[in-house]
């Protein structure tokens, strides 16, 4: 069964922020040799609720897929580049995910392979898109109200904006307690629904992907992590 992971790292000092920028090439080399690894993406993050056009140079992430939970957990805890990034960071957190559904493409491929729902945990959503250059000003003009809606939603447990290329290739990762709360936000009339209509009508995206996951575990510690992940669980810190 395929497993996905999102590993987040916070670098509080200027020296470590400069260090992780220089790690982009080295990390790719280390990841290509990982046992059980499928696809991977090195991501920056945005500031604010969800994400904004302003990059957050203190938080970086690694999104990856694996052929088993064991391979994912072992690598993200002990193997390079995960262990090197963890040693340089002030906090790090990995969310372990099982894909329930996915549609669309990422860089021309379908990275997630949905399987049976293992149940027993909250749900996560990843939405990712490559913007058409002509749509960039309109998209970022519409984005602040969407991020504000996510941030003020009482149901969302966690949210972060990640991306490979600032302003052009963007993704939002969020965790929800259940499918009902997720669906209410997605379909309620408001900034998010209006933006979706604008995107569809205007053809703003050159490529897009939408995936849902079951959260099957976590490890590490993160100041913004939901309280339920801070309780004593086998894969939670």
N, C-alpha and C positions, 0 to 999 in steps of 0.2 A: 504494500500500500504506500503510495506516495505521501510524503510529509513535507510541508513547507515551514520555513522559519523566518521570522523577522527579528533580527538582533539590533538593538539600539545602544549607542555609546555616547556618553556625554564627556566632552573635553573642556574643562573649566579654565585651563591656563592657556595663554597665548602660545607658548612653546609646543604644547600638545596639539593645539589646533593646527599649527603649521606642520607638525609631524604627520598628522592624519592626512592632510592634503598631499603630502609627499608619498603616502602609502598607497595611493590609488593604483599605481602600476604594480607595486610589489604584492599587494593583496590579490590582484588578479592571478598572478603567477602561483601564489600559495593555494588559492581556491581550486585551480585547475587540477591539482594533484590530490584532491580530497576523495577518500573512499566513500562511495555511495552518493556523491553529489550529482545533481542533475543540472539545472540552470541556476545562475546567480546574477544579482544586480547590486552594484555599489551605489548607495543613494545619499544625497544630501537631504536636508529637511528645511521646512519653512517656519517662520515665526507665527505667533498668534494661534487662533482657534482653527483647527484644520490645517490650512496653510495660507500663506500670503505671498505676494511677489518678493518679499524681503527674505533672503536666505538666513538660516540660523547656522552660523559657522561652528557652534559648540556641539551640535548633535548630528551624528552620522549613523547610517544603518547599512546592514547587509541583508538582503532578501535572497533566500535560497530554497531549492527543492532537493529532497533526499529520497532514497529508496526505502527507508525505514525510520521509525522513531529512534531506534538505538543509534543508527548512524548520525542522525540529526543531533541528538543530545550529546553524544560523545564529541563530535566535531565542534559544536558551538561552545562546549565547556572547556575543551583542552587543546584543540588543534589551532595552528596558525591559519589565517590571520586573526581568528576570533580571540585567541588567548593573548596575542600581542596587543590588540586593541583594548581588551579588558584591563591589561596591566597599565596602560597609559591613561585610562579613563577614570573619572571620579565615580561613575556609576554605569552599569550596563544591565541590560534586560533582554531576554530572548523569549518570544512567544512562539509556541509550537502549534501548528495548525494542520487540520485535515480538510482538504477541499471538498465541498459539497456540490458546488456548481460553478461553472465558468463559461463565459462566452466572450468572443473577441480574441484579439491577438496582441502580443507584446513583441515589438521588433520583428514582426512577421511570423512569430511562432505562437503556439498554444502551450504556455509553460506549466499549467496546472492540470492534473488528471483527477477529476472527481471520483470519489469512491463512496462506499456505504457510510452513513452517518454513525459515528461511534457514540454520539449522545453524551450527556453528562456535563456539558460545559457551555459557556456563553458562545455567541456567534460573532464572527468578524467579517468585515467587508473590505475588499480592496477594489478601488476604482482607479483606472489608469488611462491616460490619453496622451497622444502626441498632437499638439495644436498645429493647425495650418498657420503659416506666418501671417497671413492677412487677418486672421481671427485673434491674434494675441492681444491687441489693445481691448477688444470687446470682451474677451474672456476675463481678463484681469479686472476690467471695470465691473463685471458682474460678480466676481468672486467674493469680495468682502462681505456682502450680505449673506452668502451661503455659509462662509466660515462662522459668521456670527450666529447663524441659525443652529449650526452643529454645536457650537460652544455653549449656547444657552439651553440646549435640549436636555431635559432632566434624565432622559433614559440612557444617553450615550455614556459608556463607562470609560472610554479612552479614545483619543483621536490624535492623529499626527499626519502632516503632509510630508511626503517624500518625493524625490525626483532624481532622475539621472542628469538632465540638462535643465538649468534654471530657466523658468518662464516658458519652456517649450514642451518638455516631457515631464508630466506631473502625475502624481498618484495621491490618493487619500486612503489611509488605513484607519478603520474605526472598529471598536468592540461594543457589542450590544448585549443586554441580558437575555434577549429572546427574539424570535422571528417577528412577533407582533410589534414590538417597539421599533424594530428596524423598518418594517413595512409602513408603519404610521409616519415615520419621518420621510421616507422616500416618496410617498404618495400624497402627503398633505399639501394643500395649496399654500405656497409660500415661496421664499427665494429659491429654494432648491428645485421645486417643481417648475417654476418659471424659467430657471436657467436651463433645465433639461429641454424644455420646449424650444428655447432659443438655440441651443446646440443642434437639436435635430432639424429645426427649420433652416438654420443658417449653414449647416455643414461645417462647423468649426473644427471638428476633429479629423485628422488624417488617419488616425488609428485609435481604437479604444478597446478596453478590456474591463469586464466586471466579474468579480469572483466572490463567492461566499465560502466561509470556512467554519468549522467547529474548532474552538480553542481546546486543545487536548492537554496542554501543560504550559508551564513557564519555568524559567530559572533566572536567577540574578535578582537585582533590586533596582527599582526605579521610583523616584519621588512622586511621579505623576501616575503611577500604576493604580488600577482600581483596588479598593480595599480587599476585595475577595481574593485577589492574587497574593496578598500579603499574609494570608492565613497559612497554617501548617498543612501543606499538601506535598506529595512526593516530588513533584517537579516545580514547586513554587518556592520562592524565597520571600 
